[in-house]
Amino acid sequence: MSRISGCFENLQRSGRKALIPFLTAGDPNISTTLSLMHALVANGADIIELGFPFTDPTSDGPVIQRAVERALANNTSLRNVLDTVSLFREKNTETPIVLMGYLNPVECMGYQVFVDAAVAAGVDGMLIVDMPPEESHDLKVIVDKSILDMIFLVAPTTSDERAAEICAQSSGYVYYVSLKGVTGAGHLDIESVKSNLARFRSKTSLPVGVGFGIKDAETAKMIAEIADAVVVGSALINKIAELDAGKEYSAEELQSHIGLISEMRKGMDS
């Protein structure tokens, strides 16, 4: 059983939902990213989505685009991100890590090299946002021979037929993008999310997580009542943007600074 599947099983037994924060590796710098990963777990994160930067993040809104720019200004590479996961695993062998990003850096590294390096580092899954299942065959053949989960996206506009195919190709969990547009955009429509979750759950036995539009403890709680996982990105990245790249922060300072995550955890568990 993968770490991701084990995490969801443990949460289900305790009647809780997964809290999955996203952060961009290298923002404000790569060493702080490592400290932030540990701080996220201390604040109640169950799974971490770790973004690897790419020069053309077309699916992301201004908040995450600026985080990517800061990471690239620090010369953060996919290799740096994998090294950071390795360092994280020296102290934490339980929290699943999902690499999330765009295909170009993976292609540049080479599919087999990337998968081997990800497994060696302690990565548990991947989500390549610009690689739909129809174009994933070559990479998925390699991933399916490894211990990694491959996660795909569904959206409000995804048809039932296409949703069934996407869910069939997915493992670990399915990521439901609850809003049309880029990350950080729009207003969360709970009734629409509820309706679409029912539609997608009829296609798969995998957990379904919801991202986009989750900004605070209240919205996290509302989503946790209907979904298997709550994914938070832009709201967290906004807090990380306030950190000084030239300063070293204590664990306590970082936990306090990203207290939004512990607030969401409390809201979800209430």
Secondary structure, DSSP 4 states (H G I P E B T S, - for coil): --HHHHHHHHHHHTT--EEEEEEETTSS-HHHHHHHHHHHHHTT-SSEEEEPP-S--TT--HHHHHHHHHHHHTT--HHHHHHHHHHHHTT-SSS-EEEEE-HHHHHHH-HHHHHHHHHHHT--EEEETT--GGG-HHHHHHHHTSS-EE--EE-TT--HHHHHHHHHH--S-EEEE-SSSSTT-S---HHHHHHHHHHHHTT-SS-EEEESS--SHHHHHHHHTTSSEEEE-HHHHHHHTTS-TT----HHHHHHHTHHHHHHHHHHH-
